[in-house]
Amino acid sequence: MFLEPQARPLSRRRPGRCCPALVPTAAASWLESSLQPPPGPRLPPRPTGNTEETMPQTSVVFSSILGPSHSGQVQPGMGERGSGASSSGELVFQEGRLISGSLEALMEHLVPTVDYYPDRTYIFTFLLSSRVFIPPHDLLARVGQICLEQRQQLETPGSEKAKLKSFSAKIVQLLKEWTEAFPYDFQDEKAMAELKAITHRVTLCDEENGTVKKAIAQMTQSLLLSLAARSQLQELREKLRSPAMDKGSVLKAKPPATQKDILGVCCDPLVLAQQLTHIELERVSSIHPEDLMQIVSHMDSRDKHRCRGDLTKTYSLEAYDNWFNCLSMLVATEVCRVVKKKHRTRMLEFFIDVARECFNIGNFNSMMAIISGMNLSPVARLKKTWSKVKTAKFDVLEHHMDPSSNFCNYRTALQGATQRSQMANSSREKIVIPVFNLFVKDIYFLHKIHTNHLPNGHVNFKKFWEISRQIHEFMTWTQVECPFEKDKKIQNYLLTAPIYSEEALFIASFESEGPENHMEKDSWKTLRTTLLNRA
């Protein structure tokens, strides 16, 4: 997948035209924009019949997040729950696929029995989506109640102890999968207390050989390590907040001639694209499935659901948004701060080449940020500078990011990168970094056009299968290890270089190329007056 200069270009760039910019997710008004519906979901099967041959298998899409030990193959003794429906009969299947059910029935479907263990795909999807309706600690409490009821049935006189041990082992396995997939759920003291209560009851069933107790100890240790690591990462991010915007001096936005620019640090577009990919993968790896589900939870803040989005859990999303905006502003700053037109032209062409290399790598987010930076008004209005730029490559880039038909060209390129990643022979071919704000819009759109509940009161689980599928695909991309050598000097510049404010960018732009029309002259006059009065 490479850029070809002969690809159909857009018309010459129009000053002021800009690509979608990111805003904090929690208040994303741009999400209201119209999007084409995503393809219909392919739902995991739920056939009935012989246990080991017909137990629903985990789809390929979910295999990596569940790990090699959770391939979806049925473990011995892990069959169906009854005939494929809950005890209350409130689960609905269509062609072997679970499409809806009452919240209570879905919770019961999550809990194993002596002869049944839920499909791993269902476990992930329900644990992810249930937080829209019920807080994790309340769900855990309900799981504990169901487990207790089943245990009491197994403890009746004449019951086999082997069945009780088998049931206990499956409960521990369920909790293990929960703590591994969503460890942040247990940062809440209530959830941790419920976990301890359930595991305490389970250990009473295995006092003889202590196998279950040992498994619980290992699970708890892994959970605590995960929580500690995430806490340390969050503390580190608090210290590494986005760089402060450089307001510039009153009427001297230009830097000293000796001040370093990006070309003084890195003049190879491929190397810079690789370092941007490093930063992208490091930052996006901090996003977890439950963070993305907050998008849906925030949308429901006006509804009457029992669970609301936790604003504190959207920090990783907003931090990634901020990185996109900072990169866009850095590109604009690097262009506008250059004094000579010849050097500005070289700077623009350099960033066009960087964006092109990002595209070839599969780093669409950095590519979009760079294009957005060059489309900001202070840069786009530099007509004399743009007239000297060889824009054939830039036209191709804009063609791939053309917003018409719901970014059809971009989605085609993304699909190609995804297929390349799936068949990759090298780590370099595995990289897929989608445009994050478009991914968020897709999740939002999917949430808005489909209701959470059906007219009969059932949870519309078909909707949550598809949301879960898209989130899982995104998480698969974030787990790729960057194959490029890290250059601390370049990364340090990208993350700490001064960034102009919008006012400073316009000042620098007007100083480079004076205002050409009445609107620009009025803007320039207003800017000068405002800054002089402020001084």
C-alpha positions in Angstrom: 0.0 0.0 0.0 2.0 3.0 -1.3 1.1 6.5 -2.5 1.2 6.9 -6.2 1.6 10.4 -7.6 -0.7 9.6 -10.5 -3.7 8.9 -8.3 -6.7 11.1 -8.9 -6.0 14.3 -7.1 -8.5 16.7 -5.6 -8.7 20.2 -6.9 -6.0 22.6 -5.7 -6.1 23.3 -2.0 -8.4 26.0 -0.9 -7.2 28.3 1.9 -9.1 27.7 5.2 -10.2 24.2 4.3 -9.3 21.9 7.1 -9.7 18.3 8.1 -11.6 17.3 11.2 -9.8 18.3 14.4 -10.1 16.5 17.7 -11.8 17.8 20.7 -12.1 16.2 24.2 -14.2 13.1 23.9 -16.5 13.9 26.8 -17.8 17.0 25.0 -17.5 15.9 21.4 -20.1 17.9 19.6 -18.6 16.9 16.3 -19.9 13.4 17.0 -23.3 14.7 15.9 -22.2 14.8 12.3 -23.9 12.4 9.9 -22.1 9.1 9.2 -22.9 6.3 6.9 -24.0 3.1 8.8 -21.2 0.6 9.4 -21.6 -2.9 7.9 -24.0 -5.2 9.6 -22.6 -7.2 12.5 -21.4 -10.8 12.3 -22.4 -12.3 15.6 -20.8 -15.2 17.3 -22.9 -18.4 16.9 -24.7 -20.0 19.8 -25.8 -23.5 18.5 -27.3 -26.2 20.7 -26.7 -29.9 20.9 -23.6 -31.9 21.7 -21.4 -30.0 24.1 -17.9 -30.5 22.7 -18.8 -30.3 19.1 -21.3 -27.4 19.1 -20.2 -25.1 21.9 -19.9 -21.6 20.5 -16.3 -20.9 19.4 -14.5 -17.7 20.0 -14.3 -15.9 16.7 -10.8 -15.1 15.2 -11.5 -11.4 15.8 -11.4 -12.0 19.6 -8.6 -14.5 19.8 -5.7 -12.2 20.7 -7.4 -10.4 23.5 -8.4 -13.6 25.1 -4.9 -15.0 24.9 -3.6 -18.4 23.8 -5.2 -20.1 26.8 -8.6 -18.8 25.9 -9.0 -19.8 22.3 -12.7 -20.4 22.7 -12.4 -24.1 22.6 -14.6 -25.8 25.1 -12.8 -27.1 28.2 -13.8 -30.6 29.3 -17.1 -30.5 31.1 -17.9 -27.0 29.8 -21.2 -27.4 27.9 -24.3 -25.4 27.3 -26.5 -23.8 29.9 -29.7 -25.9 29.4 -31.0 -25.7 25.9 -29.4 -22.4 25.0 -31.6 -20.1 27.1 -31.5 -18.8 30.7 -33.6 -20.4 33.4 -36.1 -17.5 33.0 -36.3 -18.2 29.2 -35.5 -14.5 28.5 -32.7 -14.9 26.0 -33.5 -14.7 22.3 -31.5 -16.3 19.6 -31.7 -15.8 15.8 -30.0 -18.5 13.6 -28.0 -19.6 16.6 -27.0 -16.1 17.6 -27.8 -14.4 20.8 -29.5 -11.1 19.8 -31.3 -9.9 22.9 -32.3 -10.7 26.5 -33.3 -9.2 29.8 -30.4 -7.9 31.8 -31.1 -10.5 34.5 -31.0 -13.3 31.9 -27.8 -12.0 30.4 -26.2 -12.0 33.8 -27.3 -15.5 34.5 -25.9 -16.5 31.1 -22.5 -15.2 32.2 -22.3 -17.5 35.2 -21.0 -21.0 34.7 -22.8 -24.2 35.9 -21.5 -27.7 36.4 -22.2 -28.5 32.8 -21.8 -25.1 31.2 -19.1 -22.4 30.7 -19.9 -19.3 28.7 -18.2 -18.6 25.4 -15.2 -16.3 25.9 -16.5 -13.9 23.2 -19.7 -13.6 25.2 -17.8 -13.0 28.4 -15.8 -10.2 26.9 -18.7 -8.6 25.2 -21.1 -8.7 28.1 -18.5 -7.5 30.7 -17.7 -4.6 28.3 -21.2 -3.6 27.5 -22.9 -4.3 30.9 -21.3 -1.1 32.4 -23.8 0.9 30.3 -26.6 -0.6 32.5 -25.0 -1.5 35.8 -21.7 -0.6 37.6 -19.1 -3.4 37.6 -19.3 -3.8 41.4 -23.0 -4.3 41.3 -22.6 -6.8 38.5 -20.0 -8.6 40.5 -22.4 -8.7 43.5 -25.1 -10.2 41.3 -22.7 -12.8 40.0 -21.8 -13.7 43.6 -25.5 -14.2 44.4 -26.1 -16.5 41.4 -23.0 -18.4 42.4 -24.2 -18.8 45.9 -27.6 -20.0 44.8 -26.0 -22.7 42.6 -23.6 -23.7 45.3 -26.4 -24.3 47.7 -28.1 -26.5 45.2 -24.9 -28.5 44.8 -24.5 -28.9 48.6 -27.7 -30.8 49.0 -27.4 -34.2 50.7 -26.3 -36.9 48.2 -24.6 -34.4 45.8 -21.2 -35.3 44.4 -18.3 -33.3 45.8 -16.6 -33.5 42.3 -19.4 -31.4 40.8 -19.0 -28.8 43.5 -15.2 -28.6 42.8 -15.8 -28.4 39.1 -18.2 -25.6 39.6 -15.8 -23.8 41.9 -13.0 -24.1 39.3 -15.2 -22.6 36.6 -16.1 -19.6 38.8 -12.4 -19.0 39.4 -11.8 -19.2 35.6 -14.5 -16.6 35.0 -13.1 -14.2 37.6 -9.6 -14.7 36.1 -10.8 -13.7 32.7 -12.6 -10.7 34.2 -9.6 -9.5 36.1 -7.3 -9.9 33.1 -9.6 -8.2 30.6 -10.8 -5.4 32.8 -8.5 -5.0 35.8 -9.6 -1.4 36.2 -13.0 -2.6 37.3 -11.4 -3.7 40.6 -9.8 -0.4 41.4 -13.2 0.3 43.1 -13.2 -0.8 46.7 -16.7 -2.1 46.4 -15.7 -4.4 43.5 -12.6 -5.6 45.3 -14.7 -6.4 48.4 -17.2 -8.4 46.2 -14.3 -10.3 44.6 -12.9 -11.2 48.0 -16.3 -12.4 49.2 -16.8 -14.6 46.2 -13.3 -16.1 46.3 -13.7 -16.8 50.0 -16.8 -18.8 49.5 -15.2 -20.7 46.6 -12.1 -21.7 48.6 -14.4 -23.4 51.2 -15.2 -25.9 48.5 -11.6 -27.0 48.1 -10.0 -27.1 51.5 -8.6 -30.6 50.9 -6.0 -30.0 48.1 -6.0 -26.2 47.9 -5.9 -26.2 44.0 -8.6 -23.5 43.8 -7.1 -21.5 46.6 -3.7 -21.5 44.7 -5.4 -20.3 41.5 -7.2 -17.5 43.4 -3.9 -16.4 44.9 -2.2 -16.2 41.5 -5.2 -14.3 40.1 -5.2 -11.8 42.9 -1.4 -11.2 42.6 -1.7 -10.6 38.8 -4.6 -8.2 39.4 -2.7 -6.2 42.0 0.3 -5.9 39.7 -1.9 -4.7 36.8 -3.6 -2.1 39.0 -0.2 -0.9 40.4 1.3 -0.6 36.9 -1.7 1.4 35.6 -1.6 3.7 38.6 2.1 4.4 38.0 1.4 5.1 34.4 -1.3 7.5 35.2 0.9 9.4 37.7 3.6 9.6 35.0 1.2 11.1 32.5 0.1 13.7 35.0 3.7 14.9 35.0 4.0 14.8 31.2 1.0 17.0 30.4 0.8 18.6 27.0 3.4 21.3 26.4 2.3 24.9 27.2 1.3 26.9 24.3 3.9 29.6 23.4 1.9 32.8 23.2 4.7 34.6 21.4 5.8 38.2 22.0 3.5 41.1 21.3 4.3 41.7 17.7 7.4 39.5 17.3 6.2 36.0 16.8 9.3 35.0 14.9 12.0 33.1 16.8 15.7 34.0 16.9 17.6 32.8 13.8 19.6 30.5 16.0 16.5 28.7 17.4 16.4 25.1 16.3 13.6 23.8 14.0 12.5 20.3 13.1 14.8 20.2 10.1 17.7 20.9 12.4 16.8 17.8 14.4 15.6 15.4 11.7 15.7 16.0 7.9 14.7 12.4 6.9 10.9 12.2 6.4 10.9 8.4 6.9 12.8 8.6 10.2 10.4 11.3 11.5 7.4 9.2 10.5 8.9 6.2 12.3 9.4 8.3 15.5 5.8 9.6 15.2 4.7 6.0 15.0 6.6 5.2 18.2 4.8 8.0 20.0 1.4 7.0 18.6 1.8 3.3 19.7 3.1 4.3 23.2 0.1 6.6 23.8 -2.6 4.5 22.2 -1.4 1.5 24.2 -2.7 3.2 27.4 -6.3 3.1 26.1 -8.3 0.1 27.4 -11.6 -1.4 26.2 -13.5 0.0 29.2 -12.1 3.5 28.4 -13.6 3.3 24.9 -16.9 2.1 26.3 -17.1 5.4 28.2 -18.0 7.0 24.9 -21.3 5.1 25.0 -21.7 5.8 28.8 -21.2 9.5 28.2 -23.9 9.5 25.5 -26.3 8.0 28.0 -25.8 10.7 30.7 -29.2 12.1 29.8 -30.9 8.7 30.0 -32.1 6.8 33.0 -29.6 4.1 33.0 -28.2 2.9 36.3 -24.6 3.4 35.2 -22.9 6.6 34.1 -19.6 7.3 32.4 -16.8 8.0 34.8 -15.1 11.2 33.7 -11.9 10.2 35.5 -11.7 7.2 33.1 -11.6 9.3 30.0 -8.2 10.7 30.7 -6.4 8.4 28.4 -8.8 9.2 25.6 -8.4 13.0 26.1 -4.7 12.6 26.3 -4.6 10.9 23.0 -6.9 13.6 21.5 -4.5 16.2 22.9 -1.5 14.5 21.2 -3.3 14.8 17.8 -4.0 18.5 18.4 -0.5 19.2 19.6 1.0 17.5 16.5 -1.3 19.6 14.2 -0.3 22.8 16.0 3.4 21.8 16.0 3.3 21.4 12.2 1.6 24.8 11.8 4.2 26.4 14.2 7.1 24.9 12.3 5.8 26.4 9.0 4.7 29.8 10.3 7.8 30.6 12.3 10.1 30.3 9.3 11.2 33.8 8.1 12.2 33.1 4.5 9.6 32.0 1.9 12.1 29.5 0.4 12.6 27.8 3.7 8.9 27.8 4.4 8.4 26.0 1.1 11.0 23.4 2.0 9.3 23.0 5.4 5.9 22.3 3.8 7.3 19.8 1.3 9.1 18.1 4.2 5.9 17.6 6.2 4.1 16.4 3.0 6.8 13.7 2.7 6.4 12.9 6.4 2.7 12.4 6.0 3.2 10.3 3.0 5.6 8.0 4.9 3.1 7.8 7.8 0.5 6.6 5.3 2.9 3.9 3.9 3.6 2.7 7.5 -0.1 2.6 8.4 0.0 5.5 10.8 -3.1 7.3 9.6 -3.6 9.3 12.8 -0.3 11.1 12.5 -0.9 11.6 8.8 -4.3 13.2 9.5 -2.8 15.4 12.2 -0.1 16.7 9.8 -2.7 17.4 7.0 -4.8 19.2 9.6 -1.9 21.3 10.7 -1.2 22.3 7.1 -4.9 23.1 6.6 -5.1 25.5 9.6 -5.9 29.0 8.4 -2.6 30.6 9.3 -0.8 28.1 7.1 -3.5 27.7 4.4 -3.6 31.4 3.7 0.2 31.6 2.7 -0.6 31.6 -1.0 2.8 32.8 -2.1 4.5 30.0 -0.2 2.1 27.4 -1.5 2.6 28.5 -5.1 6.2 27.3 -4.8 5.3 23.9 -3.3 5.1 20.8 -5.5 1.6 19.8 -4.4 1.1 16.6 -6.4 1.9 14.5 -3.3 -0.3 16.6 -1.1 -3.2 16.3 -3.5 -2.9 12.5 -3.2 -2.8 12.7 0.6 -6.0 14.9 0.6 -7.6 12.5 -1.8 -7.1 9.6 0.7 -8.5 11.8 3.5 -11.3 13.2 1.5 -14.3 13.5 3.9 -16.9 12.8 1.2 -18.9 9.6 1.3 -18.0 9.2 5.0 -14.3 9.2 4.3 -14.7 6.3 1.8 -11.1 6.6 0.5 -9.6 6.5 3.9 -11.7 3.5 4.9 -10.6 1.7 1.8 -6.9 2.4 2.7 -7.6 1.4 6.3 -9.1 -1.9 5.1 -6.0 -2.5 3.0 -3.7 -1.9 6.0 -5.8 -4.2 8.1 -5.5 -7.0 5.6 -1.8 -6.4 5.3 -1.5 -6.6 9.1 -3.4 -9.9 9.2 -1.2 -11.5 6.7 2.0 -9.8 7.9 5.4 -11.6 7.6 7.2 -8.8 9.5 6.4 -6.6 12.5 6.5 -3.5 10.2 3.6 -4.8 8.2 1.5 -5.2 11.4 1.2 -1.5 12.1 -2.3 -0.1 11.8 -3.0 3.2 13.6 -6.5 4.5 12.6 -7.6 8.1 12.7 -8.8 8.1 16.3 -11.5 10.7 16.1 -13.1 8.8 13.1 -13.0 5.6 15.1 -14.7 7.4 18.0 -17.4 8.8 15.6 -18.1 5.3 14.3 -18.7 4.0 17.8 -20.9 7.0 18.6 -22.8 6.6 15.4 -23.4 2.9 16.0 -24.6 3.8 19.5 -27.0 6.5 18.3 -28.7 4.7 15.5 -29.4 1.6 17.6 -31.3 1.6 20.9 -30.0 0.0 24.0 -33.4 -1.6 24.6 -35.9 -3.2 22.3 -39.7 -2.5 22.7 -40.1 -5.6 24.8 -37.6 -4.3 27.3 -34.7 -6.6 26.3 -31.2 -5.4 26.0 -30.3 -5.0 22.3 -27.3 -7.4 22.5 -26.9 -7.4 18.7 -25.8 -3.8 18.9 -23.3 -4.6 21.7 -21.8 -7.5 19.7 -20.9 -5.0 17.0 -19.5 -2.3 19.3 -17.5 -5.0 21.1 -16.1 -6.3 17.8 -15.0 -2.8 16.7 -13.4 -2.0 20.1 -11.6 -5.4 20.0 -10.2 -4.8 16.6 -8.9 -1.4 17.7 -7.3 -3.0 20.8 -5.6 -5.6 18.6 -3.9 -2.7 16.7 -2.8 -1.1 19.9 -0.9 -4.2 21.0 1.6 -4.1 18.1 5.2 -3.5 19.2 6.9 -0.8 17.3 9.7 -2.3 15.2 11.6 1.0 14.6 14.6 2.1 16.6 13.8 4.8 19.0 15.5 8.2 18.7 15.2 10.0 22.0 16.5 13.3 20.6 13.8 13.5 17.9 11.0 12.3 20.2 12.1 14.9 22.8 11.7 17.6 20.2 8.3 16.4 19.0 7.0 16.3 22.6 8.6 19.4 24.1 9.1 21.9 21.2 7.3 25.2 21.8 3.9 25.5 20.1 2.4 28.8 19.1 -1.1 29.7 20.2 -3.7 30.5 17.5 -3.0 34.2 17.9 0.8 33.8 17.6 0.3 31.6 14.5 -1.8 34.4 12.8 0.8 37.0 13.8 3.6 35.0 12.3 1.5 34.2 9.2 0.6 37.9 8.6 4.2 38.9 9.1 5.3 36.4 6.5 2.6 37.3 4.0 0.6 40.5 4.7 -3.2 40.5 4.6 -4.7 40.4 1.1 -8.3 41.3 1.6 -10.5 43.5 3.9 -11.4 40.6 6.1 -7.7 39.7 6.7 -6.8 43.4 7.2 -9.5 43.7 9.8 -8.3 40.6 11.6 -4.7 41.8 11.5 -5.7 45.2 12.9 -7.8 43.6 15.6 -4.9 41.3 16.6 -2.4 44.1 16.8 -4.7 46.3 18.9 -5.6 43.4 21.3 -2.0 42.4 21.8 -0.8 46.0 22.3 -3.5 46.6 24.9 -2.6 43.4 26.6 1.0 44.4 26.8 
